[in-house]
Amino acid sequence: MVGRFVMPAVVLLVLGAFVVSERVVQEQHDDGKIHVTYWEKWTGIEFDAIKRVVDEYNRSQDKIHVDLLSVSGIHNKTLMATAAGVPPDVAGLFGPNIAQYFHDRAVIPLDEMCAEAGITRDDYIPIYWDICTFEGTLYALPATPASTALHYNTRLYKEAGFTKPPETIEEMDAYAVKLTKKDSNGDIVQAGFMHQEPGWWNWGWGFVFGGELWDGESKITCDSPDNVRAFTWLQDYSRKYGTSKLQNFKSGFGAFASPQNAFMSEKVAMVLQGGWMGNFISQFKPDLQWAAAPFPYPKDKPELKGRTFADLDILVIPRGAKHPKEAFEFIKFVQSQKGMEMLCLGQTKHSPLAKSSPEFYAKHPNPYIRLFTDMPKNDSVVSPPKIAIWPEYSSELRNAFDEIFIELKDPQTVLARVRTRMQPALDRYLREKALRQGE
């Protein structure tokens, strides 16, 4: 139960002040409507998009009013608010948060409400429904999804004599050699490909080679042969181009959301990115000549063709929410084709729904949006492990990336050390889960 949470008194005091301040703002209403509090992590254009959806919902009926609030650090703040018994009615979290929220009993199941509303797995691209479930129970519904692909600079490709994107890892490595340029001092001025740009999936390169991070039951497997092969591959880049040369080159990159972005400034010819990249290109470098294609696969593993990382923003109802039924009514609106397509168009992402309207594709500014929609439907799609220790585990893997790529430590040794550290954590988590299920 949420009552099991133990937090330092100072945290509770800070949380109390936060919650009181929000309730003062949100409860002073005399319009006769039930006010649903919705915390969301988004800012900027992404927040603007969900605000338009909220405004449309509020206009569509006269019984419920959704009060939207942008909240930084939403994962921890929602957990703390739930522990204190004063959560929002709706929280916009990340897909990998579900396991921890289940473990901490901080979120309510949605199966019954979905059954009454006629919402089923068939309504969605399967991976996104699956991300919302844990051990057969549905704890969330999708907001905006994500899938990844190789983004490449077609102008630089043409200069290098390439007419199509690489299909295999081996081809991409050969492309990278020709697309990498150095000045008279041997310093890199243009890179063909860099694993650490943007660096958001440094924990997951093993998936590209068919690796898994745990066996789905009880064992950490980050040092499996496929994972070691992947981290050896990325280390080969460091050895080939020079660790210090690559780090010095990377230090000159500008902010992601700026014209100085490494890809948009044409410093890096190929990057792994999500469908949202097209939106940033249109904002900051509309004249950039680019295209997208499935990320390459190892030549000896054609079954991995089309592999993509899938992730998801989710909507949950925290345990103890004041208005769970009304909160679900809003979530149900977001799941409608109208609400979902409004949100995904606003954030220039593909829809998690199984079917999208012709108008959605016609209006969408990303010319490769069908690619990002179709790739999560294939058998090669992967998503982060559903374990409550994932925040700690992914951090360990990112540190391992640095040790292997920057410090050139042996991949087998580094990954084995991660397994040695994380296996006891997984064991504890599984014991606690078993104890709670036996209550």
Secondary structure, DSSP 8 states (H G I E B T S, - for coil): -GGG----HHHHHHHHHHHHHHHHHHS---SS-EEEEEEE---HHHHHHHHHHHHHHHHH-SSEEEEEEE-TTHHHHHHHHHHTT---SEEEEEGGGHHHHHHTT-B---HHHHHHHT--GGGB-HHHHHHTEETTEE--EEEEEEEEEEEEEHHHHHHHT--S--SBHHHHHHHHHHH-EE-TTS-EEEEEE-TTSS-TTTT-HHHHTT--SB-SSS-B-TTSHHHHHHHHHHHHHHHHH-HHHHHHHHTT---TTSTTSTTTTTSEEEEEEETTHHHHHHHH-TT--EEEE---B-TT-GGGTT--BEEEEEEE-BTT-S-HHHHHHHHHHHHSHHHHHHHHHHTT---SBS---HHHHHH-S-TTHHHHHHGGGSTT-B-----TTHHHHHHHHHHHHHHHHTS---HHHHHHHHHHHHHHHHHHHHHHHHHHHT-
